Amino acid sequence: MRIRFPLASGLVTAALTTTLLGGFAAPAAAEPVEEQGLSSLTLCQRAQVGTASLRLVRFHRAGGSFAEVPYTDPAAFAASKPQVRPLTVTSYTTYDDTGSPRQVRCKGKSADHINQEYGDRTAGGDGTCGETNRRTLWRVARDLTREERAALVFRPYQVDIDPDTPAATGQEWLADFPTATVDSDGKLHLPSKALHVPLDTPGIPDAFKGQHYCTLIAPEHLKNILLGTVPPS
């Protein structure tokens, strides 16, 4: 299987080697190319890299660094804005009844704003929030134990990554959104919700421009769904 992902050198073609483990095709132990350089980043920082197709080497050479401001108050998060220097995402996590992370909302900067600040081609074309869900699925599948693989209710290679659901306003983006769904054939789907506002968007204040937001499933919740310990919702 060959997939295109953004890296420091631009969009490259990564060959992902898979091996049959516990009855499903799981990624090999070696870190695939698109994950290299991301292991120390949080989920929202990974989403920032993905939605901006950020070229990490060029970004760091231009003096770029990452930061994150997590919020626990939904109203404060709703009013928050990501910053371009240092490249600062804001995040808000919701939890299930057991206290395990369920869903993560991430506010990041758009590719065009990053290029304006750090130089042309620091970021590539705008990516999708769904690609972050895809990478989360890969990481969760990679880390399953043999016993967990045997207990899976949903096989990772059979999970569909849905296209982003676009939101037109911040209020629409903040509205309730499912972490996962199951279709009539019993297949698991991972949806994502995006709000993308390029710098050249007309008719709005500058403070609202240059944003790319994502609503994503938390890795812990995805693992619980795959194992059947919580239902998709």
C-alpha positions as CSV (number, residue, x, y, z in Angstrom):
1,M,0.0,0.0,0.0
2,R,1.5,3.4,-1.0
3,I,0.3,6.6,0.6
4,R,1.4,10.2,0.2
5,F,2.3,12.2,3.3
6,P,3.9,15.6,4.0
7,L,7.4,15.6,5.4
8,A,10.3,17.9,5.8
9,S,11.3,17.3,2.1
10,G,7.8,17.8,0.9
11,L,5.2,15.3,-0.2
12,V,6.9,12.0,-0.5
13,T,5.6,8.5,-1.3
14,A,5.9,6.2,1.7
15,A,5.8,2.4,1.2
16,L,4.1,0.9,4.3
17,T,5.0,-2.7,5.0
18,T,2.4,-4.7,6.7
19,T,2.4,-8.0,8.4
20,L,-0.4,-10.4,9.3
21,L,-0.9,-10.3,13.1
22,G,-3.7,-11.8,15.0
23,G,-6.0,-12.1,12.0
24,F,-5.6,-8.5,10.6
25,A,-3.0,-6.7,8.5
26,A,-1.2,-4.5,11.1
27,P,1.7,-2.1,10.4
28,A,5.2,-3.5,10.8
29,A,7.1,-2.5,13.9
30,A,9.4,-0.1,12.1
31,E,8.2,3.5,12.2
32,P,6.7,4.5,8.8
33,V,8.2,7.5,7.0
34,E,5.2,9.8,7.7
35,E,5.5,9.3,11.4
36,Q,9.2,10.2,11.6
37,G,9.8,13.4,13.5
38,L,6.3,13.4,15.1
39,S,6.8,11.0,18.0
40,S,7.3,13.8,20.5
41,L,4.3,15.8,19.4
42,T,0.8,15.8,20.9
43,L,-2.3,14.9,19.0
44,C,-3.1,18.5,18.2
45,Q,0.4,19.3,17.2
46,R,0.3,16.3,14.8
47,A,-2.9,17.7,13.4
48,Q,-1.2,21.0,12.9
49,V,1.6,19.3,11.0
50,G,-0.9,17.4,8.9
51,T,-3.4,20.1,8.1
52,A,-0.6,22.5,7.0
53,S,1.5,19.8,5.3
54,L,4.3,21.3,7.4
55,R,7.8,20.7,6.3
56,L,9.5,20.2,9.7
57,V,13.1,20.7,8.8
58,R,12.4,24.0,6.9
59,F,10.1,25.1,9.8
60,H,12.8,24.5,12.4
61,R,15.5,26.2,10.3
62,A,13.3,29.2,10.1
63,G,13.2,29.4,13.9
64,G,9.9,27.6,14.3
65,S,8.9,25.8,17.4
66,F,5.8,24.1,18.8
67,A,3.7,25.0,21.8
68,E,0.2,24.0,23.0
69,V,-2.3,25.5,25.4
70,P,-4.8,23.0,26.7
71,Y,-8.1,24.2,28.0
72,T,-10.4,22.7,30.6
73,D,-13.1,25.3,30.3
74,P,-15.2,25.1,27.1
75,A,-16.0,28.8,27.1
76,A,-12.4,29.8,27.4
77,F,-11.4,27.3,24.7
78,A,-14.1,28.7,22.4
79,A,-12.6,32.2,22.8
80,S,-9.0,31.0,22.3
81,K,-7.0,31.5,19.1
82,P,-3.9,29.6,17.9
83,Q,-0.8,31.7,17.4
84,V,1.7,31.5,14.5
85,R,4.9,32.3,16.5
86,P,5.7,30.2,18.3
87,L,3.3,27.9,16.5
88,T,0.8,27.4,19.3
89,V,-2.2,25.2,19.1
90,T,-5.0,25.3,21.6
91,S,-6.9,22.1,22.6
92,Y,-9.9,20.9,24.5
93,T,-10.4,17.2,25.5
94,T,-13.7,15.6,26.5
95,Y,-13.8,12.4,28.6
96,D,-16.0,9.4,28.9
97,D,-17.7,8.1,32.1
98,T,-14.5,6.3,33.1
99,G,-12.4,9.5,32.9
100,S,-10.6,8.3,29.7
101,P,-10.1,10.8,26.9
102,R,-12.9,10.6,24.3
103,Q,-12.6,13.4,21.8
104,V,-10.0,16.2,21.2
105,R,-10.7,19.5,19.5
106,C,-7.6,21.3,18.1
107,K,-7.2,24.9,16.9
108,G,-4.3,25.4,14.6
109,K,-3.0,27.7,11.9
110,S,-3.6,27.5,8.2
111,A,-0.8,26.7,5.7
112,D,-0.9,30.1,4.1
113,H,-0.4,31.9,7.5
114,I,2.5,29.7,8.3
115,N,4.1,30.4,5.0
116,Q,3.6,34.1,5.5
117,E,5.4,33.9,8.8
118,Y,8.1,31.4,8.1
119,G,8.7,31.7,4.4
120,D,7.3,30.1,1.3
121,R,7.1,26.3,1.1
122,T,7.5,26.0,4.9
123,A,4.0,24.5,4.6
124,G,2.5,22.7,1.6
125,G,-1.1,22.5,0.5
126,D,-3.8,22.3,3.2
127,G,-4.3,18.8,4.4
128,T,-7.2,17.1,6.2
129,C,-8.2,16.4,9.8
130,G,-9.1,12.8,8.6
131,E,-5.4,12.1,8.0
132,T,-4.7,12.7,11.7
133,N,-7.4,10.1,12.5
134,R,-5.7,7.7,10.1
135,R,-2.4,8.1,11.8
136,T,-4.0,7.7,15.2
137,L,-5.5,4.4,13.9
138,W,-2.1,3.3,12.8
139,R,-0.5,4.1,16.1
140,V,-3.2,2.4,18.1
141,A,-3.0,-0.8,16.0
142,R,0.8,-0.8,16.2
143,D,0.7,-0.8,20.0
144,L,-1.9,-3.5,20.5
145,T,-0.7,-6.6,22.4
146,R,-1.2,-10.1,21.1
147,E,-4.1,-10.6,23.5
148,E,-5.7,-7.4,22.4
149,R,-5.4,-8.3,18.8
150,A,-7.2,-11.5,19.5
151,A,-10.0,-9.7,21.3
152,L,-10.7,-7.1,18.6
153,V,-14.3,-6.3,17.7
154,F,-13.3,-4.0,14.8
155,R,-10.2,-4.9,12.7
156,P,-8.1,-1.8,12.1
157,Y,-7.6,-2.5,8.4
158,Q,-11.4,-2.6,7.9
159,V,-12.0,0.9,9.5
160,D,-13.0,3.6,7.1
161,I,-11.6,7.2,7.5
162,D,-14.4,9.5,6.4
163,P,-13.8,12.8,4.6
164,D,-13.8,15.9,6.9
165,T,-17.2,17.3,7.7
166,P,-16.7,21.1,7.1
167,A,-18.0,23.7,9.4
168,A,-18.8,27.2,8.3
169,T,-18.5,29.0,11.7
170,G,-16.8,28.5,15.0
171,Q,-20.1,27.8,16.7
172,E,-20.9,25.1,14.2
173,W,-17.5,23.6,14.6
174,L,-17.9,23.5,18.4
175,A,-21.3,21.7,18.2
176,D,-21.5,18.0,19.3
177,F,-20.0,15.6,16.9
178,P,-19.6,11.8,16.9
179,T,-16.3,10.2,17.5
180,A,-17.1,7.1,15.5
181,T,-20.1,5.6,13.6
182,V,-21.1,2.1,12.4
183,D,-22.8,1.7,9.0
184,S,-25.6,-0.7,8.0
185,D,-22.9,-3.3,7.1
186,G,-21.3,-3.1,10.5
187,K,-18.2,-1.3,9.3
188,L,-16.6,1.3,11.7
189,H,-16.1,4.8,10.4
190,L,-14.0,7.6,11.9
191,P,-15.4,11.0,11.1
192,S,-13.6,14.3,11.6
193,K,-14.9,17.9,11.6
194,A,-12.9,20.8,10.2
195,L,-13.1,24.6,10.1
196,H,-10.6,26.1,7.6
197,V,-10.4,29.9,7.2
198,P,-7.6,31.0,4.9
199,L,-5.8,34.3,5.2
200,D,-7.6,35.8,2.2
201,T,-11.1,35.1,3.4
202,P,-13.1,38.2,2.8
203,G,-15.6,40.0,5.1
204,I,-14.3,38.9,8.5
205,P,-11.9,40.4,11.0
206,D,-8.2,39.5,10.6
207,A,-8.2,37.8,14.0
208,F,-10.4,35.1,12.6
209,K,-8.3,34.4,9.5
210,G,-5.5,31.9,9.0
211,Q,-7.1,29.1,11.0
212,H,-7.5,25.4,10.5
213,Y,-9.4,23.5,13.3
214,C,-10.0,19.8,13.8
215,T,-12.3,17.6,15.9
216,L,-10.7,14.2,16.3
217,I,-11.1,10.9,18.1
218,A,-8.8,10.4,21.2
219,P,-6.4,7.5,20.8
220,E,-7.6,5.9,24.1
221,H,-11.3,6.1,22.9
222,L,-10.4,4.5,19.6
223,K,-8.7,1.6,21.2
224,N,-11.7,1.0,23.5
225,I,-14.0,1.0,20.5
226,L,-11.8,-1.4,18.6
227,L,-11.8,-3.7,21.6
228,G,-15.6,-3.4,22.1
229,T,-15.3,-2.0,25.7
230,V,-17.2,1.1,24.7
231,P,-19.7,1.5,21.8
232,P,-19.1,3.9,18.9
233,S,-20.8,7.2,19.5
